[in-house]
Amino acid sequence: MGDVVRRVQYQYVVVPDQPGEGLRVLAALQRAGVNLLAVLGFPVEAGRAQLDLVAEDPEALRRVAAQEGWQLSSPKWAFLIQGEDRVGAAAEHLRRLGEAGVNVTAAAATSAGAGRYGMILWVKPEDYERAAGLLGA
């Protein structure tokens, strides 16, 4: 079975870069039953961190954000890739894009256990449709 490449919408929230802030966001989403496909957190400036939230149901994410008073970014797009773990799995997709001249602006991948892996990757908005075609999304 080949990898599954999905177009995914995400939004981010910027929070204080201090202990418990990520938990505060994720716990609110958990209480509301919002399933996340991916989460990525990283510092963005002194004292602030960005949480990229890829929700299975983006509208549910927006409802919780409104209830909690979070300032979400506008919706943005990425690719979620899932498949059987193997040597070079991530490289296959990066090679396809690189050889076509599409720059990957960010990527994160991990082994998911049980012989599976997952990767999320971002390209510039102007390259998104072209990348989708190259990736089969």
C-alpha positions in Angstrom: 0.0 0.0 0.0 1.4 3.4 -0.9 1.5 6.5 1.2 -1.6 8.6 1.6 -1.1 12.3 1.1 -3.9 14.6 2.3 -4.4 18.3 2.0 -4.9 19.7 5.5 -6.0 23.0 6.8 -4.4 24.4 9.9 -4.4 27.4 12.0 -2.0 28.6 14.6 -2.3 30.4 17.9 0.5 32.3 19.6 0.8 31.7 23.4 3.2 32.7 26.1 6.3 30.5 26.0 6.0 29.1 29.5 5.2 25.8 31.2 1.6 24.7 30.8 0.5 26.9 27.9 0.5 24.1 25.4 -1.4 21.9 27.8 -4.0 24.7 28.3 -4.7 24.7 24.6 -4.7 21.0 24.1 -6.8 20.3 27.2 -9.5 22.8 26.0 -9.5 21.0 22.6 -9.7 17.6 24.3 -12.7 18.7 26.5 -14.5 19.8 23.4 -13.8 16.5 21.6 -11.6 18.2 18.8 -9.4 15.5 17.3 -6.0 16.8 16.1 -4.2 15.2 13.2 -1.0 17.1 14.0 0.4 19.6 16.4 3.7 21.5 16.1 4.9 24.0 18.7 8.0 26.2 18.5 9.2 29.6 19.8 8.6 32.5 17.5 9.9 35.5 19.5 11.1 36.4 23.0 8.5 34.9 25.4 6.1 33.7 22.7 5.5 30.3 21.1 3.4 29.3 18.1 1.2 26.2 18.1 0.2 24.9 14.6 -3.1 23.0 15.1 -4.2 20.6 12.3 -7.8 19.6 13.3 -9.7 16.8 11.8 -12.7 19.3 11.8 -11.3 22.8 11.4 -14.7 24.4 12.2 -14.7 22.7 15.6 -11.2 24.2 16.2 -12.6 27.6 15.4 -15.6 27.2 17.7 -13.3 26.3 20.7 -10.9 29.1 19.9 -13.8 31.6 19.9 -15.1 30.2 23.2 -11.6 30.4 24.8 -10.8 33.8 23.4 -7.8 32.6 21.3 -6.6 34.7 18.4 -6.3 32.1 15.6 -4.4 32.8 12.4 -6.3 32.8 9.1 -6.6 29.2 7.7 -3.5 27.9 6.0 -2.7 24.7 4.2 -0.2 21.9 4.5 0.1 18.3 3.5 -0.2 15.3 5.9 1.5 12.2 4.6 1.0 8.8 6.3 2.3 5.4 5.3 4.3 2.3 6.0 7.6 3.2 7.6 10.7 2.4 5.5 14.1 3.8 4.9 13.9 7.0 2.9 10.1 7.4 3.1 10.3 11.1 3.8 13.0 11.6 1.2 10.8 10.2 -1.6 8.3 13.0 -1.2 11.0 15.7 -0.7 12.8 14.4 -3.8 9.6 14.7 -5.9 9.1 18.3 -4.9 12.8 19.3 -5.1 13.3 17.8 -8.6 10.3 19.9 -9.7 11.7 23.1 -8.2 9.2 23.3 -5.4 10.8 24.5 -2.1 9.6 22.9 1.1 9.4 25.6 3.7 9.1 23.3 6.7 8.6 19.6 7.4 8.4 17.3 10.4 8.2 13.5 10.3 8.2 10.7 12.9 7.9 7.0 13.1 4.4 6.2 14.4 5.2 2.7 15.6 3.6 -0.5 14.3 5.5 0.0 11.1 3.9 3.3 10.3 5.2 6.9 9.8 3.7 10.3 9.4 5.0 13.6 8.0 3.6 17.1 7.7 5.1 19.5 5.2 4.6 23.0 4.1 5.2 24.9 0.9 4.7 28.5 -0.1 1.0 29.3 -0.8 1.8 30.0 -4.4 3.3 26.5 -4.8 0.5 24.6 -3.0 -1.5 23.5 -6.0 1.5 22.4 -8.0 2.9 20.5 -4.9 -0.5 18.8 -4.5 -0.3 17.5 -8.0 3.3 16.3 -7.6 2.4 14.6 -4.3 -0.9 13.1 -5.5 -3.0 14.9 -3.0 
